[in-house]
Amino acid sequence: NMAANHIRRFPLVEVQGVPLMSMIAEKWSLISAFNPDPSDLLISTYPKAGTTWTQEIIDLLLHNGDAEVCKRAPTVERIPFLEIQAPPPIPSGLELLTIMKPPRVIKTHLPIQLVPEGFWKNKCKVIYVARNAKDNLVSYYHFDRMNKTQPEPGTWDEYIQKFMKGNLGWGSWYDHVKGYWKEREKRNILYLFFEDMKENPRREVERIMRYLDLSVSEDVIEKIVQLTSFKVMKDNPMANYTFIPKVVFDHSVSAFMRKGEVGDWINHFTPAQSQMFDEDYVRQMADVDMPFRTSL
Ligand code: A3P
């Protein structure tokens, strides 16, 4: 089994102070030197903020809502994950990018200061998706349980501490969401919120459409909203990550398409954990006024 030989919970190695999976850190100079085409589009998120959902919306927008075309391959092959290096069958982002011709849609979880300079020099469009801290943390916790290439999550209580300290793959959630937020106007970044997408997916799909200078019909917008609902994506083998072998993603521990809701944090945090988290949150987010919502 190809995959089994490569599976391990990769330790985190810091790159410019940001903890990344060792396989990414080892290839850092190559990743950092990647030079996109000006026509390439970057989708950036902190892990578990709604990346796959946004990728599906964008792929459908670019193919006028054609569901069959958007089932041509799993998400990871349609939209290269810039910094990912392994394990099979997840293709290396850089290798895929050498094969694919621009214009490409590219996924990254890199914080803004680590995004290869070429994206800014070439004025690529960038779509960022942010999700409220508590739901993002819950989602990442369950993902780290089922993704056998990520460090052990430890206990729930330990995980909250790691999240608050930024001691997880791709670093601090707080720095990540703030970094892109502060630059969004200067760098023409479309900054989206998971909660807005849940509240009114049609409005957010249209927002993405306008940012991409596309125009699709009302019917197609409606179709895209349906095709990218949680229920439909959960059953779409080209979007739900079930093609990844169980030794890598163990969906029996926790499904990749887990709940897809706003406010699930309430089922995880004790009142004491919630209060402690909120107090720290106020300190860590004091320098910005960001419209995060933890319920709808
Ligand atoms: P939960 O663990 O809270 O269910 P990413 O794609 O960035 O890894 O994010 C994964 C999270 O987005 C998971 O959250 C997943 O269920 C949710 N998600 C994926 N597709 C979705 C959709 N179409 N609608 C709502 N949530 C979705």
Boltz pocket constraint, residues with backbone or C-beta under 6 A from the ligand:
constraints:
  - pocket:
      binder: B
      contacts: [[A, 45], [A, 46], [A, 47], [A, 48], [A, 49], [A, 50], [A, 51], [A, 52], [A, 53], [A, 135], [A, 138], [A, 139], [A, 140], [A, 142], [A, 228], [A, 229], [A, 230], [A, 231], [A, 233], [A, 255], [A, 256], [A, 257], [A, 258], [A, 259], [A, 260], [A, 261], [A, 264]]
      max_distance: 6.0
